[in-house]
Amino acid sequence: MSAAPGPVRHKGRGPAVSGWVAPRGRALGGRSFALHRITGIALVIYLYVHLGVLSMLLIGESAWGDFLSVVTAKGFLAFDVVLIFGLLFHALNGIRVALVGSGYLVRHQRALFWVATAIGTPLLVYAAIHVFGGA
Amino acid sequence: MRAWRWTVGSGVALVVLAAVHMVAQHFVVDEAGGMRTYQQVLDYIANPIIFVIECGFLFAVAIHAMLGLRGILLDLDPGPRGRRWIDPGLWVLGTVTVAYGLVLLTTLALRA
């Protein structure tokens, strides 16, 4: 085992937020770290949008019906696919980070990324086809 | 180290619970976009097993989200004064989130 179990520790500032979206000169791990944080923040924002939207259910049947007519429009369903991409990436990359951060398969972290990609891509394609009514 | 363990633990729970939530809520219903109608939502939430699963999902997602925000905020190096507010602030936000979710779930389950 080449690394102690647990998260990477360092003193002082972590990577600047402005650097999260700058892909140049970054290794695969750095890019997936940035995308993990971006999808994480997006999912937290979505959590509160989701909880807010579900309050329509408290208002009643007609409010929920009106909401459904908006979110089931074809244009809006594209957002669902983006959301599912965010969920899949965060979940699969999160498993990779948990394994590597806990000291497992540290030397295979690049391979784990591609395994996660191989699992996530067909799931995303299936979900997109299903969302648009094809499966 | 304790925050790391809780992040990983809640993350592992979420992989299972989010998968159940997504499939059950959005992939088994024939309605447009896989969305349940009002009555279908009430009937679904009123199932005691589903109610417990959704409550577990709510707790896991709130814990994981707060710990994720905590990690990002600490990485931004907010200074000693800022650091003092992070944990209490996230405890309040997480507690409000879980409380609102439980009110929502319970109200809907009782309406069925």
Boltz contact constraints between the chains, C-beta under 6 A:
constraints:
  - contact:
      token1: [A, 6]
      token2: [B, 1]
      max_distance: 6.0
  - contact:
      token1: [A, 6]
      token2: [B, 4]
      max_distance: 6.0
  - contact:
      token1: [A, 7]
      token2: [B, 4]
      max_distance: 6.0
  - contact:
      token1: [A, 13]
      token2: [B, 77]
      max_distance: 6.0
  - contact:
      token1: [A, 14]
      token2: [B, 75]
      max_distance: 6.0
  - contact:
      token1: [A, 40]
      token2: [B, 68]
      max_distance: 6.0
  - contact:
      token1: [A, 44]
      token2: [B, 65]
      max_distance: 6.0
  - contact:
      token1: [A, 47]
      token2: [B, 65]
      max_distance: 6.0
  - contact:
      token1: [A, 54]
      token2: [B, 104]
      max_distance: 6.0
  - contact:
      token1: [A, 57]
      token2: [B, 108]
      max_distance: 6.0
  - contact:
      token1: [A, 61]
      token2: [B, 38]
      max_distance: 6.0
  - contact:
      token1: [A, 64]
      token2: [B, 38]
      max_distance: 6.0
  - contact:
      token1: [A, 68]
      token2: [B, 35]
      max_distance: 6.0
  - contact:
      token1: [A, 72]
      token2: [B, 32]
      max_distance: 6.0
  - contact:
      token1: [A, 72]
      token2: [B, 33]
      max_distance: 6.0
  - contact:
      token1: [A, 72]
      token2: [B, 35]
      max_distance: 6.0
  - contact:
      token1: [A, 77]
      token2: [B, 33]
      max_distance: 6.0
  - contact:
      token1: [A, 91]
      token2: [B, 15]
      max_distance: 6.0
  - contact:
      token1: [A, 94]
      token2: [B, 11]
      max_distance: 6.0
  - contact:
      token1: [A, 98]
      token2: [B, 8]
      max_distance: 6.0
